[in-house]
């Protein structure tokens, strides 16, 4: 069972906002999640990101892998550090 940190879409048609969630990789995008880490609203200027950094660190230590989109959001809010190569 692989666990991923990813986005779940909320909101109404043409007005999305997202929850940053921890979910099983086989569950549907908006399906059952294990834990909610925060929210992301791309419609505001600048985009509003609210994430619990302690929860993110806990899940990363437990082996959860972020998707590409979730990783870029977590880097922007400072929850994870990028590795310069």
QUINOR-V81922 format. One record per run of one state. SS is the DSSP state (A for helix, B for strand, O for the rest). FROM is the first residue (numbers start at 0). TO is the last residue. Records with the same first field share a line. If there is no record, write none. Layout:
# QUINOR-V81922
SS->FROM-TO  FROM-TO
This chain:
# QUINOR-V81922
O->0-1  12-13  24-33  41-46  51-51  61-63  66-66  77-84
B->2-11  14-23  34-40  47-50  64-65
A->52-60  67-76
